[in-house]
Amino acid sequence: MIDPLVEIQNPDELKLSIPFTQYLKPDGRKRMMRFGVLGESAVAARKVLDAGLQFECEILTTDEVSLTVFDDEIEEDIAIEVCPNGPDVDAAIVRLINAAVEYIADKEAEGE
């Protein structure tokens, strides 16, 4: 499998294409999609993926976007962001990644 973490023009900048499972209206069919993040967010997202957590998204009936990180071990969302569909999604993804990294750190501190 090719690692989606690749160097771009500036060697100090990394880009990661994060796989998201998108749940489609009206019946929840699944589709894979990707969102790109750069730099420290790419490194943090790689840590989230390496921890076995999954990124998911769906467009709500309000036309807002729900972004979540799901932990299969406990079968729960461990981070969630809801935002308007559009340019706000990029910042919401960064907040989502940061919340997931905090979850991982807390879990490691508990010794799990």
N, C-alpha and C positions, 0 to 999 in steps of 0.2 A: 504494500500500500504506500502511496506517495504521501509524505508528510505535507499538509497544506501550509506549513510555516515556511515562507520563502523570503529571501532577502530581496529588497527593492533597491532603487537607485542609491539612496543613502544607506551605507552599511549599518548605521546605528538604528535605522528604522526597519522594523519587521512588519510583515503583513500576514494576517491569518484569516482564512475564509472559514467562518464558523458554520458547521452544519446545524440547521434547525429543522425539526419536524413541524410542519405546518398542518394544522387541523382545519379543514375546509368546511364552510357552511354548505348545505344545511345539516349534513349527516356525519360530520367529523372524519370524512375520508382524509387519509394522510398523504402529504407530498413533501419531499425533501427540497429545502431551499438553503441558500447561504447568505450570510451577511459578513462583510469585511471589516476588520478592525486593524489598527496600526499600533506600532511601538509597544509601550508598556501594556496596553490593553490586549495586544496580541499575545504577549508572554503570559499574562494573567489568564486569558481564555484557554491557552494551551494547558495550563495547570488545571483548570476546571475540567477540560476534556480528559486529561490524564487521570483525574480522580474518578472517572467513570460516570460523571454527571452528564445529563442530556439537556440540550437547549430545545425549547418548544415555543411555538407561537400560534396565534389565531387572531383573526379579525372578528371582533365582537359585533353583536347586533347594533350597537351604538356607533359602529364604524371606527371605534378605537382599536388599538392593537394591544393584545395581551402577550407579554413575553415572559417565559418562565424558565427556571432551571429545575430539572426533576432528578431526584435521587431514587434509583431503583431499589436500593437497600431498604429504605423506609417507606417506599411507595408514596412519596409526597413531593410537592413543589417546595423547594427550599429558598427560592427567591422569585419575586414577581415584580414586574413593571407594567403599568398600563399607561398608554399615551396616545395622543392623536396620531392617526396614520399619516406619515409624511416625514418632514425633516427631523421631527422630535425623536424618531425611532433610533437614530444613531446614538444620541446621548443616553437614551433609555437602555440601550444594549450595554454601554459602558458601565452604567449604574448596576445593571443586572450582573455583569461579570464581577464587579467589585464586591457585591453582596455575596456571590457564590464563593469568592476567594476568602471572605471573612468566615463563611460557614465552614469551609475546609480547615482554616486555621483553628477555629473553635473545636472542631471534631478532633483534630490532631492534638490539641491541648488536653482534651479529655482522655486521650489515649486509645481512641477507637481505631 
